[in-house]
Amino acid sequence: MMMVLILLLGTLGLLAHQSFGEIVLTQSPGPQSVSPGQSVTLTCTSSQSVYSNLAWYLQKPGEAPKLLIYAASSRQSGIPDRFSGSGSDPQYNLKISGVQSEDAGDYYCQQGS
């Protein structure tokens, strides 16, 4: 039997407030069905410059969000190297190379960390 993982992204995006106005972060694609071992890239597009001040989180049901990537491409300590961040304004990416079963959950981008 083939296991399929569901990776979720907020399709409405997140709002980050700054003194000069709102930054809207729009995530894509929507929910993804991924088989273990496959690779997937998630995208976050910013309405204004965030100057690489962007973080990626994974949240599992009943748990607090876990920081994966900060400053667009820096991996948080203890996070496996299959997670990698890249990009620059306005588009940032999170790539998961060789998805594993424990990677299922909700992924969020956020300005800052």
C-alpha positions in Angstrom: 0.0 0.0 0.0 1.4 3.4 -0.9 1.3 6.0 1.8 0.3 9.5 0.7 1.1 12.5 2.8 -0.9 15.7 2.9 1.0 19.0 3.0 -1.2 22.0 3.6 -0.7 25.7 2.9 -2.9 28.6 3.9 -4.4 29.7 0.6 -5.6 33.1 2.0 -2.1 34.1 3.0 -0.9 35.7 6.2 -0.8 39.4 7.2 2.4 40.9 8.6 1.9 44.4 10.0 4.6 47.1 9.7 4.5 50.9 10.3 4.3 51.6 6.6 1.3 49.3 6.0 0.3 45.7 5.6 2.4 43.1 3.9 0.3 40.3 2.5 2.0 36.9 2.1 0.3 34.6 -0.3 1.1 30.9 -0.2 0.8 28.4 -3.0 0.0 25.8 -4.1 -2.9 24.6 -2.0 -3.1 21.2 -0.3 -0.6 18.8 -1.8 -0.7 15.0 -1.8 2.9 13.7 -1.8 4.2 10.2 -1.6 7.2 9.5 0.7 10.5 10.0 -1.2 9.1 12.7 -3.5 10.2 16.3 -3.4 7.9 19.3 -3.2 8.4 23.1 -3.4 6.1 25.5 -1.5 6.0 29.1 -2.5 5.3 32.3 -0.5 4.8 35.6 -2.5 5.0 38.9 -0.6 3.1 42.0 -1.7 6.0 44.2 -0.5 9.7 43.7 0.1 10.6 41.7 3.2 14.3 41.8 2.5 14.8 38.1 3.1 13.2 38.5 6.6 11.0 35.5 6.0 10.4 32.3 8.0 8.8 28.9 7.3 6.9 26.9 10.0 5.4 23.5 10.2 2.4 22.9 12.4 1.0 19.5 13.3 -2.4 19.0 14.9 -2.4 19.8 18.6 1.2 21.1 18.5 2.8 24.6 18.4 4.3 25.7 15.1 7.9 24.6 14.6 10.4 27.0 13.0 12.0 25.3 10.0 13.7 28.2 8.1 14.5 31.7 9.1 16.1 34.6 7.2 14.7 33.0 4.0 17.4 30.3 3.8 18.8 29.6 7.2 17.9 26.2 8.7 16.9 26.2 12.3 19.1 24.0 14.5 17.9 20.4 14.6 15.9 20.6 11.3 16.9 17.9 8.8 18.7 19.1 5.7 16.0 17.9 3.4 14.3 21.2 4.2 15.8 24.1 2.4 14.7 27.7 1.9 15.5 30.0 -1.0 14.3 33.0 -2.9 14.2 36.8 -2.8 11.6 39.5 -3.0 8.8 38.9 -3.9 9.0 35.1 -4.1 10.4 32.7 -1.5 10.4 28.9 -1.6 10.6 26.0 0.8 11.8 22.8 -0.7 11.4 19.4 1.0 13.7 16.9 -0.8 12.6 13.3 -0.1 9.5 13.8 1.9 9.1 11.6 5.0 5.9 10.6 6.8 6.7 12.9 9.7 6.6 15.9 7.3 2.8 15.9 7.0 1.2 19.0 8.4 0.4 22.6 7.8 3.2 24.8 6.4 3.2 28.6 6.9 5.4 31.4 5.8 5.7 34.5 8.0 7.6 37.8 7.9 10.4 37.6 10.5 10.9 34.7 12.8 
